[in-house]
Amino acid sequence: MTARTDPKRAGPWGADTPVDEEQARDRLLLAAEKCFAERGPSRTRMSEIAQAAGVHRSTLYYYFPSKNAVLAASLIRGLAKTMKSTESLWNTDEPFLERLVRVCLAGNEAARASATLRTLIDSTEAGHTYRAVETSVLWQDALIKALGQRLAEAAAAGEIRTDVGPETLARWIARVNFSLMAEPGNPLDGGDEGILRTFLAASLMPRR
C-alpha cells in the first residue's frame, strides 16, 4: 500500500516520500513529539509540527484533522509500548483484580520512564492532554482493544461487577492510571498501590 501523496489533498513530501500510510503517520508523530518536548503540548501549533516534519500544513491535516488527534495518536503510540511491557503480567493464575493492579503498577512505572510520555503527562500538561484525548475515537478503540475482552471475561467469571459495561470500566481504569502517571500516589495513602487497591480495584469488585 502506498502513502497518500495527492498534492491537492496531502501535499508534497519532497524527495523522501513515505512508503506507506504507517510510515507517513510515524514521521508526523515523531515531529509532533519533538515539538511537544520543546514547547509542551498545549503551546505547540499544528503549523510548527508541519514545519518540523518538513511538509505543508495541509499534509498534516490530511492525516490528523486536529491537534487533539495528534495528541491522542502520540499518547496511544507511547502507551502501546508500556502495555506490551506488561503483557506477561496478565498470564498468571491470580484473580483478575490482582493482575490488574500489578499491570497498572508496572505500566505506570514504565510510562514515567518514557521521555515521550513524560512530556504528555507532565503535571502542567496532564489535564490538557487528557481532555484532548478522552473523546477521541482512536483512544476509545485503543482502550477497548487493550482491556475490553479481559474485562468482559472477568465479568462473565464473576470476578468483577456486571452492572457497568466493559467500555465504562475501561475508561475508569484509564482515568485513574492517567492521574497516577502524572502524579504518583501519596505515601500516606499507600502510594500508587494503595490507591489502586483502595479505589480502583474496590470500585470494580462484584456487587452482592
C-alpha positions, -999 to 999 in steps of 0.1 A, spaced: 0 0 0 15 34 -10 12 66 10 -14 92 0 6 118 -18 -20 136 -40 -7 172 -38 -42 186 -39 -50 167 -7 -20 155 12 7 179 0 42 170 -12 67 151 9 96 161 -13 122 135 -24 118 113 7 82 101 2 69 76 28 65 41 16 31 36 32 5 52 55 21 39 87 54 54 79 38 87 70 19 89 103 50 78 122 71 106 106 45 132 115 42 118 151 79 119 156 79 156 145 50 163 169 68 146 198 98 167 191 77 199 192 59 187 224 92 182 241 104 216 231 73 237 237 48 215 256 17 200 240 -6 230 249 18 255 233 25 236 202 7 246 170 -1 224 140 20 247 118 50 240 139 45 203 137 42 205 99 74 226 97 93 201 119 82 173 97 92 192 65 57 191 50 29 215 42 3 221 69 -23 205 46 -4 173 47 -5 172 85 -43 179 85 -48 152 59 -36 125 84 -46 143 116 -76 166 115 -68 184 147 -41 188 173 -62 167 197 -60 139 171 -22 143 171 -21 142 209 -43 111 210 -22 93 185 10 103 203 -3 91 237 -16 58 222 18 53 205 36 57 238 12 37 259 13 8 234 50 2 244 41 2 281 12 -22 275 35 -45 256 60 -45 285 32 -56 310 16 -83 288 33 -112 307 17 -100 340 -17 -110 327 -6 -146 322 -9 -158 357 -34 -177 378 -40 -148 402 -75 -133 405 -83 -107 378 -82 -77 401 -48 -87 415 -35 -90 379 -50 -56 371 -33 -39 400 1 -55 391 -3 -45 354 -12 -9 364 18 -6 387 42 -18 361 26 2 334 27 35 354 64 29 362 72 23 325 52 54 314 71 76 338 103 63 324 93 72 288 106 106 277 77 109 252 50 101 278 66 123 305 62 152 281 25 144 276 17 136 313 38 163 330 18 178 358 14 211 339 2 193 307 -17 163 320 -51 180 322 -48 194 287 -36 161 273 -64 140 289 -91 164 279 -78 163 243 -78 126 240 -107 113 261 -133 120 234 -110 105 206 -125 75 188 -89 63 184 -84 65 221 -116 47 229 -108 20 204 -73 15 220 -88 12 255 -113 -15 244 -87 -33 224 -64 -34 255 -89 -41 282 -124 -48 267 -121 -86 262 -103 -91 296 -130 -71 314 -158 -90 297 -142 -124 306 -137 -113 342 -173 -102 344 -186 -135 329 -165 -153 356 -180 -133 384 -147 -116 392 -158 -80 386 -191 -61 387 -216 -67 358 -238 -36 363 -214 -14 344 -202 -23 309 -166 -30 299 -163 2 279 -171 23 310 -149 2 333 -120 7 308 -125 44 309 -124 43 347 -92 23 347 -76 47 321 -86 79 341 -72 66 374 -40 54 359 -35 86 339 -38 106 371 -12 83 388 12 86 359 11 124 362 11 125 400 22 94 419 1 84 449 9 100 483 29 76 506 3 84 533 -23 67 511 -1 37 504 14 52 472 2 40 438 -6 5 451 -27 18 479 -48 40 456 -52 12 430 -64 -13 456 -85 10 477 -102 29 449 -98 12 415 -99 -24 425 -126 -18 451 -148 0 426 -146 -30 402 -155 -57 427 -187 -77 422 -218 -62 437 -235 -86 460 
